[in-house]
Amino acid sequence: MQAQAAQQIVEEMNAQMTQSGIPIDRWYVGVSRDWEQRLFVTHKVPRKHQWFICRYALNHLDAEAIALAYQKAGSAGDVGASDETAVFVYAYAITPQTVQ
């Protein structure tokens, strides 16, 4: 996965969310250094038949800013105790199977 500028990440996440038809308040947006662990293990997001997206930000400040902007817009989420290695922004549609 190649690092992307913040604007490109936002455009791609917006497109995914719009395509899903799921409102922003039913999405969780976070940051992580190990997005696969966080998404598939911690949040228990199914790998198939589930709306999710992950993008590699240029740095942790961009990743956190993106996640916080989505949270301010109404999504669930937490940037937690992220550090400079948390450069992945991820989002998933909240379902009964997922864990926030």
C-alpha positions as CSV (number, residue, x, y, z in Angstrom):
1,M,0.0,0.0,0.0
2,Q,1.4,3.4,-1.0
3,A,1.1,6.5,1.1
4,Q,-1.5,9.0,-0.1
5,A,-2.2,12.7,0.5
6,A,-5.0,13.5,3.0
7,Q,-7.3,14.9,0.3
8,Q,-7.1,11.8,-1.8
9,I,-7.8,9.6,1.2
10,V,-10.9,11.7,2.1
11,E,-12.1,11.5,-1.5
12,E,-11.8,7.7,-1.6
13,M,-13.3,7.2,1.8
14,N,-16.2,9.5,0.9
15,A,-16.8,7.6,-2.3
16,Q,-16.8,4.2,-0.4
17,M,-19.3,5.6,2.2
18,T,-21.5,7.1,-0.5
19,Q,-21.5,3.9,-2.5
20,S,-22.5,1.8,0.5
21,G,-25.6,4.0,1.2
22,I,-24.8,3.7,4.9
23,P,-25.1,7.0,6.9
24,I,-22.0,8.4,8.5
25,D,-23.3,7.7,12.0
26,R,-23.2,4.0,11.2
27,W,-19.4,4.1,10.3
28,Y,-16.4,3.8,12.6
29,V,-13.3,5.6,11.7
30,G,-9.9,5.1,13.4
31,V,-6.1,5.1,13.0
32,S,-3.6,2.4,13.6
33,R,-0.1,1.3,12.9
34,D,-1.4,-2.3,12.3
35,W,-4.6,-1.8,10.4
36,E,-5.3,-5.5,9.7
37,Q,-5.0,-6.4,13.4
38,R,-7.2,-3.5,14.4
39,L,-9.8,-4.0,11.7
40,F,-10.1,-7.8,11.6
41,V,-9.1,-8.9,15.1
42,T,-10.0,-6.0,17.5
43,H,-13.1,-4.8,15.6
44,K,-14.0,-8.3,14.3
45,V,-14.8,-6.9,10.8
46,P,-15.6,-9.7,8.4
47,R,-13.2,-9.8,5.4
48,K,-16.1,-10.6,3.0
49,H,-19.5,-9.0,2.5
50,Q,-18.6,-6.0,4.7
51,W,-18.0,-2.4,3.9
52,F,-14.6,-1.2,5.0
53,I,-11.7,0.8,3.7
54,C,-8.1,1.4,4.8
55,R,-5.7,4.0,3.5
56,Y,-2.0,4.8,4.2
57,A,-1.5,8.5,5.1
58,L,1.7,10.4,4.6
59,N,2.1,10.8,8.4
60,H,0.3,10.3,11.7
61,L,-0.9,13.9,11.9
62,D,-2.7,13.5,8.6
63,A,-4.2,10.2,9.7
64,E,-5.4,11.6,13.0
65,A,-6.8,14.7,11.4
66,I,-8.8,12.7,8.9
67,A,-10.2,10.4,11.6
68,L,-11.1,13.3,13.8
69,A,-12.9,15.1,10.9
70,Y,-15.1,12.1,10.3
71,Q,-15.8,11.8,14.0
72,K,-16.8,15.4,14.1
73,A,-19.1,14.8,11.1
74,G,-20.9,12.1,13.1
75,S,-19.0,8.8,12.7
76,A,-18.0,6.7,15.7
77,G,-14.3,6.3,16.3
78,D,-11.3,6.9,18.4
79,V,-7.8,7.9,17.7
80,G,-6.9,6.6,21.1
81,A,-3.2,6.6,22.2
82,S,-1.9,6.7,18.7
83,D,1.7,7.7,18.1
84,E,3.8,8.6,15.0
85,T,3.6,5.0,13.7
86,A,-0.2,5.2,13.4
87,V,-0.3,6.2,9.8
88,F,-3.3,4.1,8.6
89,V,-6.8,5.5,8.5
90,Y,-9.5,2.8,8.4
91,A,-13.3,2.9,8.4
92,Y,-15.9,0.2,8.5
93,A,-19.7,0.0,8.6
94,I,-20.9,-0.9,12.1
95,T,-23.0,-4.1,12.1
96,P,-24.1,-6.5,14.8
97,Q,-21.0,-8.6,14.1
98,T,-18.5,-5.7,14.6
99,V,-17.0,-4.5,17.9
100,Q,-16.5,-0.9,18.5
